[in-house]
Amino acid sequence: MIKKYLIIGKQITLSSTKFELPREGDAPGPIEVKAPIEVFWQAQEILKEVEILTSAGEGPQMIKDAQTKLLKLLAPHCTAEKDRTWVYQQVQ
């Protein structure tokens, strides 16, 4: 299992180190995620997709759909129950 931190701000990122950023709305601080390496590879591909969509000026709905896909992938792997609950609420 690999441990990373899901950082939710203006953009969603994954970090190996825990650091605080100004929070966006009701977003929690860094969310600890422990998952198999394959899950993180999939997450990195989705993050690349989001970056490409953003750079290409695609509509906000396409970007939101990709971010939702990322959160659905990582939600079961959040270590804290309150963080897991928050992430699941974001994808509904």
C-alpha positions in Angstrom: 0.0 0.0 0.0 1.2 3.5 -0.9 0.3 6.5 1.2 -0.4 9.9 -0.5 -2.4 13.0 0.4 -5.3 14.2 -1.7 -5.2 18.0 -1.8 -8.5 19.7 -2.8 -8.1 23.3 -3.7 -8.7 25.1 -7.0 -7.3 22.0 -8.5 -7.2 18.5 -7.1 -3.7 17.1 -6.7 -2.0 14.1 -5.0 1.1 14.8 -2.9 3.6 12.6 -1.1 4.0 15.1 1.6 1.3 16.6 3.8 1.0 20.4 3.7 -1.8 22.8 4.3 -3.3 25.0 1.6 -6.1 27.6 1.9 -9.3 25.7 1.8 -11.9 26.1 -0.9 -15.4 26.2 0.5 -16.1 23.2 2.8 -13.1 21.2 1.5 -11.2 19.4 4.2 -7.4 19.7 4.6 -5.1 17.1 3.1 -6.9 13.7 2.9 -4.7 10.7 3.6 -5.2 8.0 1.1 -3.7 4.5 1.3 -4.1 2.4 -1.8 -2.3 -0.1 -4.1 0.0 1.4 -6.7 -2.3 0.5 -9.5 -5.0 2.9 -8.0 -2.5 5.7 -7.9 -1.5 5.1 -11.5 -5.1 5.4 -12.5 -5.4 8.5 -10.4 -2.4 10.1 -12.2 -3.9 9.3 -15.6 -7.2 11.0 -14.5 -5.2 14.0 -13.2 -3.4 14.3 -16.5 -6.8 14.2 -18.3 -8.1 17.0 -16.0 -5.0 19.1 -16.8 -5.4 18.6 -20.6 -9.1 19.5 -20.4 -8.3 22.6 -18.4 -5.5 23.6 -20.8 -7.7 23.0 -23.8 -10.4 25.3 -22.4 -13.0 22.5 -22.3 -16.3 23.1 -20.6 -16.5 23.0 -16.8 -18.8 20.0 -16.9 -16.2 17.8 -18.6 -13.6 18.8 -16.1 -16.0 18.2 -13.2 -16.8 14.7 -14.6 -13.1 13.8 -14.7 -12.7 15.1 -11.1 -15.7 13.1 -10.0 -14.2 10.0 -11.6 -11.0 10.6 -9.6 -12.9 11.1 -6.3 -14.9 7.9 -6.9 -11.6 6.0 -7.5 -10.0 7.3 -4.3 -13.0 7.5 -1.9 -12.8 3.9 -0.7 -9.1 4.3 0.1 -9.4 7.4 2.4 -8.1 6.4 5.8 -10.3 8.7 8.0 -14.0 8.0 8.1 -14.9 11.7 8.1 -12.8 12.3 5.0 -14.2 9.3 3.2 -17.8 10.5 4.0 -17.0 13.9 2.7 -15.5 12.5 -0.6 -18.5 10.3 -1.1 -20.8 13.3 -0.6 -19.0 15.1 -3.4 -19.6 12.4 -6.0 -23.3 12.1 -5.4 
